[in-house]
Amino acid sequence: MSEPVRLSKRLTELLPCSRREAELYIEGGWVAVDGQVVEEPQFKVAEQRIELLPSATPEEVPMVSLLLHKPAGYGIGDGPNSVQRLLSHANHWAEDHSGIRPVKKHLLRQKMIGSLETDTSGLLVFTQNWGVTRHLENANKPLEEEYVAEVSGHLGEGGLEKLKRGLKLPDRQLPPCKVSWQNESLLRFALNAPQPGQIRQMCAAVGLKLLGLRRIRIGAVSMAKLPAGQWRYLLPNERF
């Protein structure tokens, strides 16, 4: 029995190829050890069967952005209801049409943009791309966000127009926004960079109680039919 060595080293001996090319093959999900894909160049192997999969190319794994449908009750942290725990290949939406081959590196060093309160559900963006981060976090050009609010109570006279014009809250004056009824219990809000608790305050100011809140769009990117608790890749033609 030979001493175990790094998978990347063994691959350089088998192909042959450079150490860097071997690492790119492995990180790209193109190398199988005894029939199982291994994506860690440092994985130790001895006498196992090592295969390079068909169509393998030694290319850098591209940076990607992910769209997650956060369920209500999930927040930031390390607990069982952490949104970060939902970023696993087990929660990758089966109907993702991006055509991107999922690899482990896609889930590493993902930055969450535009967090949601724990009791709010809906669209969350994670990205490895600094360009996407810069665009979404540009305070000078905040993107419009769209929410669906489940409410109860009686909307006071002229309440909808007050919401549209921009309410004066005890601590600040709110800018105008778009508000419309979706049905008798659901209100749609479209506004720029809302602060935590803002929509709840807006509803209370016109006699409504907020029962649930879901973000369905950021800029031009919509959550659409993405199921709760699952994620998909940002499509190549999607722009915020």
C-alpha positions in Angstrom: 0.0 0.0 0.0 1.3 3.4 -1.0 1.2 6.3 1.4 -1.9 8.5 1.0 -1.2 11.7 -1.0 -3.3 14.7 -2.0 -5.8 14.0 -4.8 -4.3 17.0 -6.8 -0.9 15.4 -6.6 -2.1 12.0 -7.7 -4.0 13.6 -10.6 -0.9 15.4 -11.9 0.8 11.9 -12.1 -2.1 10.3 -13.9 -2.9 12.8 -16.7 -0.2 14.4 -16.6 -1.1 18.0 -15.9 0.2 20.9 -13.7 -0.8 21.1 -10.0 -2.9 24.2 -10.7 -4.8 22.4 -13.6 -5.4 19.5 -11.3 -6.9 21.8 -8.6 -9.2 23.3 -11.2 -10.4 19.9 -12.4 -11.1 18.9 -8.9 -12.8 22.1 -7.7 -14.9 22.1 -10.9 -16.4 18.8 -10.0 -14.7 16.8 -12.8 -12.9 14.2 -10.7 -14.3 11.0 -9.2 -12.7 8.8 -6.6 -14.1 5.3 -6.7 -17.1 6.6 -8.6 -17.9 9.5 -6.2 -17.1 13.1 -7.2 -14.6 14.8 -4.9 -14.1 18.5 -5.0 -11.4 19.0 -2.4 -7.8 19.1 -3.9 -6.4 18.2 -0.4 -8.5 15.0 -0.2 -6.1 12.1 0.6 -6.1 9.1 -1.7 -4.1 5.8 -1.8 -5.1 3.0 -4.1 -8.5 4.3 -5.1 -9.7 4.5 -8.7 -9.5 8.0 -9.9 -11.4 9.2 -13.0 -11.5 12.4 -15.0 -15.2 12.9 -16.1 -16.2 13.5 -19.7 -16.1 17.1 -21.0 -13.7 18.1 -18.1 -12.0 21.5 -18.5 -9.4 23.0 -16.1 -11.2 26.4 -15.7 -11.8 28.6 -12.7 -15.1 28.1 -11.1 -17.0 31.3 -11.9 -18.4 33.5 -9.2 -22.1 33.2 -8.8 -25.1 34.9 -7.2 -27.9 32.9 -5.5 -31.6 33.8 -4.9 -33.1 32.2 -1.8 -36.7 32.2 -0.7 -36.3 32.7 3.1 -39.1 31.2 5.1 -40.5 33.2 8.1 -38.8 32.3 11.3 -35.3 32.1 9.8 -32.6 34.6 10.7 -28.9 35.3 10.8 -26.8 33.2 13.1 -25.5 29.6 13.6 -28.7 28.1 15.0 -30.9 25.5 13.3 -33.1 28.3 11.8 -30.1 30.1 10.3 -30.7 31.3 6.7 -27.1 30.3 5.9 -28.0 26.7 6.7 -30.4 26.7 3.8 -27.5 27.2 1.3 -26.9 23.5 0.7 -27.1 21.5 -2.4 -30.0 19.6 -0.9 -32.1 22.9 -1.1 -31.2 23.7 -4.7 -34.4 24.1 -6.6 -35.0 21.2 -9.0 -36.5 23.6 -11.6 -33.5 25.9 -11.8 -33.1 26.8 -15.5 -29.7 28.5 -15.2 -27.8 25.6 -16.8 -25.0 26.1 -14.2 -23.4 22.9 -12.9 -23.6 23.1 -9.1 -20.3 22.7 -7.3 -19.3 23.1 -3.6 -17.3 26.2 -4.3 -20.5 28.1 -5.4 -21.6 27.9 -1.7 -18.4 29.2 -0.2 -17.8 32.9 0.8 -21.3 33.9 -0.2 -22.3 37.4 1.1 -25.9 38.1 2.0 -27.3 41.3 0.6 -30.3 43.1 2.0 -31.2 41.0 5.0 -34.8 40.4 6.1 -36.3 40.4 9.6 -36.8 37.0 11.2 -40.6 37.1 10.9 -40.4 38.3 7.2 -40.2 35.8 4.4 -39.2 36.2 0.7 -36.3 37.0 -1.6 -32.8 37.1 -0.3 -29.7 37.6 -2.4 -26.3 35.9 -1.8 -23.4 36.7 -4.0 -19.6 36.1 -4.6 -19.5 38.9 -7.2 -18.2 42.2 -5.9 -19.9 43.9 -8.9 -23.3 42.7 -7.7 -22.5 43.7 -4.1 -21.6 47.2 -5.2 -24.7 47.6 -7.3 -27.1 46.3 -4.6 -25.5 48.3 -1.7 -25.2 51.6 -3.6 -26.9 54.0 -1.1 -27.1 56.7 -3.8 -29.2 54.5 -6.1 -31.3 52.3 -3.9 -33.3 49.7 -5.8 -37.1 49.4 -5.6 -38.3 46.4 -3.5 -41.7 44.9 -3.7 -43.5 43.3 -0.8 -46.8 41.6 -0.2 -48.3 42.3 3.2 -51.1 40.3 4.8 -53.1 42.7 6.9 -56.2 42.8 9.1 -58.3 45.6 10.4 -60.1 48.5 8.7 -58.2 50.9 6.5 -59.0 54.4 7.6 -60.6 56.9 5.2 -58.0 58.1 2.6 -55.5 55.6 4.1 -54.3 54.3 0.8 -53.6 57.8 -0.5 -51.8 58.6 2.7 -49.5 55.6 2.2 -48.9 56.5 -1.4 -48.1 60.2 -0.7 -45.7 59.3 2.1 -46.6 59.1 5.8 -45.1 61.3 8.5 -44.0 59.0 11.3 -42.9 60.2 14.8 -39.3 59.8 13.9 -39.2 60.6 10.1 -41.0 61.6 7.0 -41.4 58.7 4.6 -41.1 59.3 0.8 -44.0 58.4 -1.6 -44.4 54.8 -2.5 -46.6 52.5 -4.6 -49.4 50.7 -2.8 -52.3 48.7 -4.1 -54.7 46.0 -2.9 -54.0 42.5 -4.3 -57.2 41.2 -2.6 -59.2 42.0 0.5 -56.4 41.0 2.9 -53.2 41.5 0.8 -51.5 44.8 0.1 -48.6 45.3 -2.3 -45.9 47.8 -1.5 -43.2 49.0 -3.9 -40.6 51.2 -2.2 -36.9 52.0 -2.1 -34.7 50.6 0.7 -37.4 50.2 3.5 -36.0 50.2 7.0 -36.7 47.3 9.4 -40.2 47.6 10.8 -41.2 50.4 8.3 -44.0 48.6 6.6 -45.4 47.5 10.0 -45.4 51.2 11.1 -47.0 52.3 7.9 -49.8 49.8 8.3 -50.4 50.7 11.9 -50.6 54.4 11.0 -53.6 53.8 8.8 -55.5 51.3 11.1 -54.1 48.0 9.8 -52.4 45.2 11.6 -49.5 43.5 9.8 -49.9 39.7 10.0 -47.2 38.6 7.5 -44.8 40.1 5.1 -43.0 38.7 2.1 -40.5 40.3 -0.3 -41.1 39.2 -3.9 -38.8 41.5 -5.9 -35.6 43.5 -5.7 -35.0 45.8 -8.7 -35.9 43.9 -11.8 -35.3 40.4 -10.3 -38.4 38.6 -9.0 -38.6 35.6 -6.8 -41.5 34.2 -8.9 -42.2 30.5 -8.2 -39.2 29.7 -6.1 -40.4 27.5 -3.2 -39.9 28.5 0.4 -36.6 27.2 1.8 -35.0 26.7 -1.7 -32.5 28.6 -3.8 -31.6 29.0 -7.4 -28.8 30.6 -9.4 -29.2 34.2 -10.7 -29.8 33.6 -14.4 -27.2 34.9 -16.9 -29.7 37.3 -18.4 -31.1 38.6 -15.1 -30.1 42.1 -14.0 -31.1 43.9 -10.8 
